[in-house]
Amino acid sequence: MIKTVLFDYAGVITPTKNNFIFATNNSKRFGLTPKELMQMTYENWGDTALGKQKDSDFWNQIANKLKIKPQELMNLVIETFPINKKMVDVIKKTKVNHTTVLFSNQIESWLEKVIDDNKLRNIFTYSINSYNVGSRKPEQKIFLEALKITNSKPEETLFVDDSPENIEAARQIGINTIQFDNFEQFLTEYKGYVCIS
């Protein structure tokens, strides 16, 4: 029986998987190719998502190169990651009888803004992310930390993510998984694990 559900952010709670849409929409504005702009936004992503570099430094470095204010840059990026309201509804219903976890490799300032702007804080029992664990998917450490924090066994846990690599890492620990492709496919599989009315 499933006790805890771990939900990924990019590609699951928002259909957007990466910064490609931001890069495509804004490349001409900054006189760069979409590829160049996307590469720029990922230069220090890993260290920042792990909490090794300050968020402010991450945004400032990119904003200075683009000659734009850091807050404006963050807003431009985040607006290309709209929240899937159907997923939010599923998570709300899930939380009635289960532990729900926001489980993401993400930059703190970005994710906290998304949580606050979309009033997501109350739909999650826990927020366990790369920046507060110091580990990111698909590393085992972040999965084991999630099991510890939620006091859940692998067989009592369901992980929803769009990345095959992350899904495989969870499976190796014994966690149940759903690889998210689209909402309809997800919901069909999800109902096999979790009863939502």
C-alpha positions in Angstrom: 0.0 0.0 0.0 1.3 3.4 -1.0 1.9 5.8 1.9 4.1 8.5 0.3 4.1 10.1 -3.2 7.2 12.0 -4.5 6.3 14.5 -7.3 8.9 16.0 -9.6 8.5 19.7 -10.6 9.8 20.3 -14.1 8.1 18.0 -16.6 5.4 16.8 -14.1 3.9 19.7 -12.0 4.7 22.0 -14.9 4.8 20.5 -18.5 7.9 22.4 -19.3 11.0 20.2 -18.8 13.9 22.7 -19.3 14.9 26.2 -20.3 14.4 25.6 -24.1 11.2 27.6 -24.3 12.7 30.6 -22.4 15.8 30.4 -24.7 13.7 30.2 -27.9 11.3 33.0 -26.8 14.1 35.4 -25.7 17.2 34.7 -27.9 16.6 37.5 -30.4 16.0 40.0 -27.5 19.5 39.2 -26.2 21.2 38.8 -29.6 22.0 35.1 -29.0 21.0 31.9 -30.5 18.6 29.8 -28.5 21.4 27.3 -27.9 23.8 30.0 -26.6 21.1 31.4 -24.3 20.2 28.0 -22.9 23.8 27.1 -22.3 24.3 30.4 -20.4 21.3 29.6 -18.1 22.9 26.2 -17.2 26.5 27.3 -16.6 26.4 27.2 -12.8 23.0 25.4 -12.5 24.4 22.3 -10.9 26.2 24.0 -8.0 23.4 26.4 -7.4 20.8 23.6 -7.3 22.9 21.7 -4.8 23.2 24.9 -2.6 27.0 25.2 -3.3 26.6 28.6 -4.9 24.3 31.4 -3.7 21.1 31.8 -5.8 21.7 35.6 -6.0 25.2 34.9 -7.6 23.6 32.6 -10.1 21.0 35.1 -11.3 23.4 38.0 -11.1 26.0 36.3 -13.3 23.6 35.6 -16.1 21.7 38.9 -15.7 25.0 40.9 -16.0 25.8 39.2 -19.2 22.4 39.9 -20.6 22.3 43.4 -19.3 19.0 42.8 -17.4 17.9 43.0 -13.8 18.2 39.6 -12.0 14.6 39.6 -10.8 13.4 40.4 -14.4 15.5 37.5 -15.7 14.1 35.1 -13.0 10.5 36.2 -13.9 11.1 35.6 -17.6 12.4 32.1 -17.0 9.7 31.1 -14.5 6.8 32.3 -16.7 7.8 29.7 -19.3 7.1 27.0 -16.6 3.3 27.2 -16.1 1.7 25.0 -13.4 -0.6 22.2 -14.6 -3.7 22.8 -12.6 -4.9 19.2 -13.2 -1.7 17.9 -11.4 -2.3 20.3 -8.5 -5.8 18.9 -8.2 -4.5 15.4 -8.1 -1.9 16.3 -5.5 -4.6 18.0 -3.3 -6.7 14.9 -3.4 -3.7 12.6 -2.7 -2.8 14.6 0.4 -6.1 13.7 2.1 -4.8 10.2 2.8 -1.1 10.2 1.8 2.1 12.0 2.4 2.9 14.3 -0.6 6.4 15.5 -1.4 7.7 18.1 -3.8 10.8 16.4 -4.9 13.0 18.3 -7.4 16.5 19.3 -8.6 15.9 23.0 -8.5 17.3 26.4 -7.5 15.8 27.5 -4.1 14.8 31.0 -5.1 13.0 29.7 -8.2 11.1 26.9 -6.6 10.2 29.0 -3.5 8.7 31.7 -5.8 6.8 29.1 -7.7 5.4 27.6 -4.5 4.4 31.0 -3.1 3.0 32.4 -6.4 0.9 29.3 -7.0 -0.1 28.7 -3.4 1.4 25.2 -3.5 2.8 25.1 0.1 -0.3 23.5 1.6 -0.6 20.7 -0.9 2.7 19.2 0.0 3.5 17.5 3.4 7.3 18.0 2.6 9.5 19.9 0.2 12.6 17.8 -0.3 14.9 19.2 -3.0 18.4 19.2 -4.2 19.3 22.5 -2.5 18.2 21.4 1.0 19.6 17.9 0.8 22.9 18.6 -1.0 22.2 15.8 -3.5 20.2 15.5 -6.7 18.4 12.9 -8.7 19.4 10.4 -9.9 21.9 10.1 -6.9 20.7 7.5 -4.3 21.3 9.9 -1.4 18.3 12.2 -2.2 16.0 9.2 -2.5 17.2 7.7 0.8 16.9 11.1 2.5 13.3 11.3 1.3 12.5 7.9 2.7 14.1 8.9 6.0 12.3 12.2 6.3 8.9 10.7 5.4 9.5 7.6 7.5 8.5 5.5 4.5 9.7 2.2 3.1 10.6 2.0 -0.6 7.6 -0.3 -1.3 5.3 2.2 0.4 6.6 5.0 -1.8 5.6 6.1 -5.3 7.8 8.4 -7.4 6.5 10.4 -10.4 9.1 11.9 -12.7 9.6 12.4 -16.5 13.3 11.4 -16.5 14.1 7.8 -17.4 17.4 8.1 -15.5 15.7 9.3 -12.3 13.0 6.6 -12.6 15.6 3.9 -12.9 17.5 5.2 -9.9 14.3 5.0 -7.8 13.5 1.5 -9.0 16.9 0.2 -8.0 16.1 1.2 -4.4 12.7 -0.5 -4.6 10.6 2.6 -4.9 7.4 2.3 -7.1 7.6 4.6 -10.1 5.5 6.3 -12.8 7.4 7.8 -15.7 5.3 10.9 -16.6 4.7 11.3 -20.4 1.4 13.1 -20.4 -1.4 13.8 -17.9 -3.8 11.2 -19.2 -1.2 8.4 -19.2 0.0 9.4 -15.7 -3.6 9.4 -14.3 -4.3 6.0 -15.7 -1.2 4.5 -14.1 -1.6 6.6 -10.9 -5.1 5.2 -10.1 -3.5 1.8 -10.0 -1.5 3.0 -6.9 -3.5 5.7 -5.3 -7.3 6.0 -4.8 -8.4 9.6 -5.5 -12.0 10.7 -5.7 
